[in-house]
Amino acid sequence: MAELLYFTGTMDCGKSTLALQMDHNHKARGRRGRIFTSHDRAGESVLSSRLGLVAEAIEVRAEFDFWDHVVNELTQGGRIDYVVCDEAQFYSALQIEQLARLVDELQIDVFCFGILTDFRATLFPGSARLVELADRMELLQVEALCWCGERATHNARTIGGEMVTEGEQLAVGDIESNATEMAYEVLCRRHHRRRLTQARARATLSPEVLPFGGAAS
């Protein structure tokens, strides 16, 4: 039986790398699939990982219809056994429902990868619908770490090293950016609640107290 699976974690936990590995593994077994993504940091129509791996992908825009796209390919003689969907948090609830329909009516495996919550610790619409519809969710085992050394559970948006909690939900950035630019940082829940980023901690805490590489303060 085909399944709708959702692999999730914070930023910097290897989601895109696993998506590329999943595609490779299924191709190696003779299966044929398609890769989809949305707002990848490397640009449109590409799935990229921080390890430098890249693959061509189909860009999912607001008006994109998974059901129509796949059915059109199949009626033209194409074969699709599975689809890999990266950055699934950016998909609409309707698009997630279309993916579920591919599983239920066409027996196509759907492997989704994304983050659950935004910089305000609020569920993305795509992730919320996946939580409701997925046959199974898996928390990625490669743990991203907060600056304090604890497991990171939240994504923070920063400007000049300061955490911000207002702004558009969709703003593409990376965890490695110029200090004056908008960027993202993964934090444990305690430091996300305190809005204590690594830059702010270095500026406000004494060196003796800073737990970089050790336990949280």
C-alpha positions, -999 to 999 in steps of 0.1 A, spaced: 0 0 0 12 35 -8 18 59 20 19 96 27 49 102 50 61 134 66 97 137 77 102 167 99 126 186 121 141 220 127 162 238 102 197 224 98 187 188 106 193 173 72 158 172 57 169 181 21 198 156 23 175 129 33 151 138 5 178 134 -20 189 101 -5 153 89 -6 151 97 -43 184 79 -49 174 48 -30 142 44 -49 158 51 -83 184 24 -75 155 -1 -72 142 7 -106 114 30 -94 105 62 -112 97 94 -93 95 131 -94 110 157 -71 91 188 -60 102 218 -40 92 253 -31 113 284 -23 146 265 -20 174 287 -8 194 279 -40 167 292 -63 137 279 -83 133 244 -96 162 230 -76 165 209 -44 197 216 -25 213 205 7 238 222 29 263 194 21 264 207 -15 241 181 -31 216 193 -57 190 179 -80 166 194 -105 130 197 -92 96 210 -101 88 243 -84 55 243 -65 39 277 -67 6 288 -52 -14 278 -82 3 244 -87 -20 214 -88 -3 180 -79 -33 160 -91 -35 176 -125 2 175 -130 6 138 -122 -25 127 -141 -14 146 -171 20 128 -171 3 94 -166 -21 99 -195 8 108 -217 24 75 -210 46 85 -181 53 64 -151 54 77 -115 59 54 -86 67 80 -59 71 117 -54 96 135 -31 83 168 -18 108 191 -1 99 223 17 64 209 22 57 235 49 53 260 21 26 241 3 -11 250 8 -35 228 27 -52 221 -7 -20 209 -22 -14 186 7 -49 172 1 -39 166 -35 -9 146 -24 -31 125 -2 -53 118 -32 -23 106 -52 -17 80 -24 -53 69 -20 -64 68 -56 -33 62 -77 -12 42 -51 18 66 -55 41 69 -25 45 105 -13 75 114 8 73 149 23 100 168 40 97 201 59 97 220 92 66 221 115 66 257 128 77 291 117 98 317 136 68 325 158 64 288 168 32 286 148 24 257 125 28 263 88 -4 256 69 12 228 49 27 212 79 -6 215 98 -25 196 71 3 170 69 0 164 107 -37 158 101 -35 136 70 -1 118 70 -1 80 75 31 85 95 53 113 107 90 108 115 111 132 135 145 133 119 172 118 141 200 142 131 196 167 159 202 203 153 217 220 183 210 253 201 240 275 208 238 262 244 243 227 233 208 215 240 186 199 212 171 227 190 134 225 188 124 260 174 133 281 144 141 318 152 143 346 126 170 372 134 180 406 121 215 416 131 216 388 155 184 399 174 154 376 173 122 390 157 87 378 161 68 399 136 68 398 98 56 377 69 55 339 76 73 331 43 107 348 41 134 327 26 168 328 44 195 306 57 212 299 90 245 313 77 241 350 67 258 383 72 252 396 107 233 426 94 209 406 73 178 386 80 188 350 90 175 320 109 189 303 140 177 271 157 171 274 194 159 252 222 125 261 236 139 279 266 161 303 246 134 308 220 110 319 247 137 343 261 146 354 226 182 347 235 202 341 203 238 332 202 248 368 193 228 383 221 242 357 246 277 366 236 269 403 241 252 400 274 266 370 293 301 368 308 325 344 292 325 323 324 288 317 321 286 310 283 279 273 278 290 271 241 298 235 237 285 227 272 252 226 291 227 254 289 228 281 315 
